């Protein structure tokens, strides 16, 4: 929901432990996602690329949060963005297991 997503990342006590790109297998297709692992939950976002061209404007001057990885900063400057794919997964309810590569 849009109204609650604004406050999702604003907690002063929340720490970002890791972030990165991943391919998510979703039934019959692969989805390009970007994960944010916080100390209390995992947030899965869908990577979207802006198809609009900005008439030759210089996108390198777009301010980007310096704490983001260089890969994500570059992606945002190119007009890309991430949308939350589903509700955050609390770490106390998350189960991980190793799987063989596809």
N, C-alpha and C positions, 0 to 999 in steps of 0.2 A: 504494500500500500504506500502511496506517495507520501501521505502525511506522517507516517511513522519512520520512513526511510531517512528523513533528514536527521533524526536524532540517533540513528543506529550506530554511527561511528563516533559520536561526540563525547563518549564517556572519558573523563580524564584518567580513570583508573585502568582503562583497557590498553593492552599492549599488542602491537602487531609483531608477531613472531616470524612470519615468513609469508611471502607472496610469490606467485609465479603462474606461468601459463601451463595448460594441460589440455589433452584431448579427452573428452568424456564420451564414452560409448552409451548412446541412448537408443535403445531398441535396434533399429536398422541403420542408424547414421552416427557419424562422429560429430561432436560439437566442440568448437574452439571455445574454451572457457579460461577465465583467470580467477585463481583462488586467493583468498586472503585468510590466513590462519592467525587468529587472535588468541589470546590466552584463555578465552572463555567460549569461543565458537568459531566455526568454519563458515566462511561466506563464499558462495559460488556465484560468479557473475558471468554473463554471456558477453563475448567480445563482439562489438558491432563496428562496422566501418562506415563512415559517412560517405555516401555516394556523391554528394554535392561538391562541386568545385567552387572555391571561393574567389573566382575571378582574378587569380594570380596574386592574391594577397599573401604576404609573408606570414606563415603560420609559426615560424620559429620564435616570434615575439609573444606568443600566447603564454601567460604565466601558468606554470605547472608546479604542484607541490614538490619541493626538493626531496622529501623523504621517500618518494616513489622510486622504484627501480628505473634505471636509464631506459630499459626496454618499454616500460609502461609510459614514461614521460614522452618518449619518441612517438609512441602509438597515439597518445592524446594530441600531440602537436600536429599529427597528420590528419586530425579530424575524427579519430576513433573514440569510442567511449564504451563503458561497461554498464550493463544493466543487471540488476539482481535477478538471478534465475529462479530462486526459491527462497523460502525462509532460512535464516541462518541455522546451522546445526550446532546445538550445544555440545561441547567436547565431552561432557559426561554421558552423552547419549550416542556418541560416535564409535563405530567399530571399524577397525582397519584390518585388512588381510592382504597378503601377497597373492598376486595372480600372475600367470604366465603372460609374457608379451603377446600381442595379437600377431 
